[in-house]
Amino acid sequence: MGIGLSACHRNENFIKIKGSDSVLPISQKEAEIYMQTSPKAAITVTGGGSGVGIASLIDGTTHIAMSSREIKVAEKLRLKDLNKTLRERIVAYDALAIVVHPGNPVSKITREQIEKIYTGKVKNWKELGGADQEIVAYARETSSGTYEYFKEALLGNREYDASVLSMTSNGAIIQSARQTPGAIGYIGLAYINNTVKSLEVSFDQGKNYIAPTFENAKKKIYPVSRPLYYYYTDIYEGRAAPFLNFVFSEKGQNIIKEIGYVPVK
């Protein structure tokens, strides 16, 4: 992979973007439209998770890392050891939706109930006012920034129960939730569709429940929201600049809104 990046080093119009599955739809659409307006540009976009993207940035096999979490201190230090100066840009804001099978009668859930499900303390929907149905909990894989954010924001940094099933993408969680009657999972705002049911969430022990919608995320009413990042280094700052200028232009920000995320401008 390093050879591939080096081979394209002389082509200043080539940009490789890698990492977060949550940021992936943004980068794919932005790259598609940007290449239409800049015919010389050649951009490849691949997922793999935030950790994979940042690791690729560190080892020099991607120009831009997509991340749904803030870069860790240890990762910053590795870049510093390599004499690479880190650049960080918040691309958009995302909200995490809790989704279940469309036939599930449960329509709302508290943060505490989510924690009990994912730490293995609640195992049947009847304990939450639903049917007598075993709960099948789905999560992202450990290299995912979403996995870490969910653990921090909704589990109080408690460990996931061993029964929780690990999935490689938002799409895989949607497919599992659609096909499994007892399923529960979490996905990014832009991935919500009518094949699954999204739950209203309470962060005040059941007093108020808020739906994971674009408007609620934009107004910062929905509590489970977070920034999405692009990371790159000073080495490729000049190469990344034209594409980043497009992303943060009015047209680029409108693309983010159309996808279903909250733009930064």
C-alpha angles and dihedrals in degrees: 000000000000089000090054092054092046091050089058093043093103092053102081090187093063116096127177116202121188142166139047120065087209093058092040098090090052094050094044094053095040091050092047094053094039092054089051090057095038107042094184092058119103115190128174120194124193135167130215101139137287094279092052092049094050092045088053090050090052095049093044100246097119134041097210127026119208114213137177090195135052115266113264124244091243090054091049090051092051090054090047090051087055090051091245118143112218124228121196129195127177104224101184144328123260135191126211114232122204108222135190138177110297091240094057110115092209110101103171139035139182127234089245092055091050089052091050091051095049095043091050099249095115116044106162131059091224087072087064097045095270135112125303091268131135112247115238108196121202127195138172121265119272094257089062120102087213089059090056095042092051091049091051100040101037108020098043087239091299117145122264114251116255089243093065111108118229118225129191100222148009088257092055091052091050091050092049093047090049093051101037117071094204096043130132125176144148130244140171120271095252092056096060112119139158095265090079134037119241118210130223109241131214123206094178100064096271102316096112130018122200129196120229098244133146091247094049091048092047092051089045089236093124105076101209099073132124144172122264118218145211114203124191137150135244089254092071099025093111092048093050096044101085092049093044090049088056093048091052095042121100090261093049093049091049088055089056091051092048091053090055104258128115112256120225093229 
